[in-house]
């Protein structure tokens, strides 16, 4: 009897872990394809899993942060889905590549498709320029099912607190590559190239000595060859005279 109770408790605990794990990981998220560097451009994947066994996801709405405006947002075509991009005018225009930008994208909505039970779908978007003075971006998302159920993935995680039930997708930004770092790299490369060029041209002291020795040896062998050749000619002439 005691053994049965222990087995039942273990099975219940294992089942709870599986359920909680599924809940923790089955939410709308965002990940960059490659890097999402501050001040740069990136392609983002919004991953949408279907959490219901008896309904399909038919719409995803992603809201872009107004306080971190992106001047370029280009959704990739997803077969079977219709995409709608909403923009808003800025109170203060932004200057990008020497041009003024008066409006930015605030919402992208995909609809008309279907994500069945046990399935997921990715929605790629090319964005930029990413903020230079932030470590992350929060994209609040709304997922709609064909049974009219709506799940709002809009809760922001707080440091030291447990993960929210419906957390908003968060994009982590990486540090931008410094221009000075590139300059130093080029300088070092130039230095190395200079050293290599010197060796290839024979400007190094060891190379010069070796080349000088090689030239001396070649000259000596050449002179010896000439002497041997002349000796052979003289021997041939002398032989003919004796025969005559």
N, C-alpha and C positions, 0 to 999 in steps of 0.2 A: 504493500500500500504506500509506504514511504517512498519507495523507488518510483512509483507511478506519479506521485505528486512532484518529485524532483524533475522527472522527464517532462511533465506537463509545463512546469514553470520554465524550463529551459527552452522548450518549443515556443512558448508564449513570448519570451524575451527575444528569441531569434526573429520571430515574426514581427515584433515591434520594431526591431532594428531595420528590417527590410522595408517596412512601411515608411518609417521616418526617413530612411535614406532616399527612397523614391521621391518623397515629398520635397526633400532638401535640394535634389538635383534636377527635378523636373520643372524648371521654371524658365521663362523667357530670358535669354542672355545675349550678350554681344561680345564678340572677339574679333580682333584685327587679323587680317590675312598678312602675315609678316609683322612689321613694327608699326606702332602708332606713336610717332615721335612728336614732341611738342613743336608747334610751328610748321609742321609738315602736312603732307597729304597721306591718306590711307584708305584701304578698302575694308569695310566692316561687314561682318556677318551677323545678322540677327537670327538666332536659332530659336525656333518655336516648337516645343514638343506638345503633343496632345495628351492631356492628363485625364481625360474621361474615357470610360469604357463604352459608353452608350451615346456619344455625340462626337461630331467632327468640328474642328476649328475652321471657320470660314472667313475670318477677317483678323488682320493685325494692324494696329495703329501705333506708330512710334512718334513720340513728341521730342523735338530737338530743343535743348536748353536755350532760352532767349538770352540769358546772361552770358552765354558763350556762343555767339552767333557764328555759323559756318557759311562762308560765302559761296561754297560749291557743294552741292548735294546731288548726286546722280545715281538713282536706283538702277540696278541691273534687271533686265527683263527676266521674269520667272514664268515659265510656261504654265498656262492655266489660271494665272492671276492677273488682275487689273490693278495698276498702281496709280495713285492720285497724290500729287505733290502740292502742298499748300505753302504759300509764302506770306510774309508780312513786311510792311515798310519799316525801315529803321528811323528812329528819331534823329540819329546822328549817322550820316553815311560813313562807310568804311572805305579805305583806300587799299586796293589790292593790285599789285603789279602796275602801279601808276594810274589805275582807273578807279573811279568812285562806284561803290556798290550801295544801292539804295534799299534793297530788299534781300531777305534771307529766308531760307526754308525753315518752317517751324513744325511741320507735320508731314509724315509720309504714311499712306494707308494702302495696304494690299487687301483685295477682296475678290470674291468670285471663285476662288479655288477651294480646295478641301484638304485638310490634314486629318486622316482617319485615326481611330484608336490605335495606340501603340506605334504611331509614326511621328516623324518630325519634319520640318521644312526650314531651309535657310534662305534668308532674304539679303543678298549682298547690296551694299551701297558704297559708292566712292565719295569721300568727304574731304574737306579741307577749307581753309587752313585750320589746323587744330590749334587750340589755345597754347600760348607760350608760357603762361604764368599759372598753370594748374596741373595737378597730378592725376586728375581723372575727370570724366564727364558722365553725367547721369542722364539716361534716356528713359523716360517714363513710357510704358507700353500698355496697351489695352487689347486683350485677346477675347474674341467673340466666337461662341459656338452656335451650331445650327439649331440648338434647342433654346436659343435666346439667352443663354447664360453668358455673363460678362465677367471676366477676371481682370482686375486692374493691378498691373505690376508697377506700382508707383511708390512703394515704401522705400525710403532711404535708410541704409544701415547706419547705425551710430557706433562709434568706437567704444568698445567694452561691453556692448549690449549684444543680446542674442540676435541671430539673423531673423529678419521679419518674415512673416508668413508669405507675403507677396512682394519680394524685393524687386526694385527697379533695376534694369540692366545697367551695369557700370563698366565703362571703358577706362582701363588704366593707361596712362600716358607715360612714355619713356622719355628719358632726357635727350634733348636735341644734341646732335654732334656739333662740337665747337669748330668754328672756322679756323681758329688758331691751331687746333689739332691737325687740321688738314694742311695748313701752311707749314707747320713743323715737319709733318710727314713728307711733304714735297721737298723741303730743304734737305732732310736727311737722305731722301732718295737721290737728290741732285748731288749731294756729297759723295754718296756711294757710287753713283754713276761716274763722277769725276775720277774717283779712285780706280774704278774698273777701266775707264778710258785710258788712264795713265799707264796701267799695266799692259793693256792691249797695244798701246803705241810704243812700248818699250822704254818708257821714261823713268821707270823705277831704277834705283841703283843696281840691284841684283840683275835685273833684266839687261841693263846696259853692259854690265861686265860680261854676262853670258854671250851677248851678241858680239862684243868686241873679240872675245876668245874664239867664237865660231868663225868670224871673218878672218882672223890670223891663220887659223888651221886651214881654211879653204884656200887662202892664198898660197900657203906653203905646199899644199897638195897640188895646186895648179902648176907652180914652178917646177916641182919634182916631175910632174907629168911631161912638161915641155922638155926638160933635160933628158928624160928617158926617150922621148920621141926623137930628139935630135941625135942622140947616141945611136938609135936604130938606123936612122938615115945614113949616118957616117959609116956604120958597119956595112950597110948594103953597098955603098959606093966603093968602099975598099975591096969588097969581095968581087965586084964586077971587074975592077982593074986587074986583080990577080988572075982572074980567069982569062982576061984578054992577053 
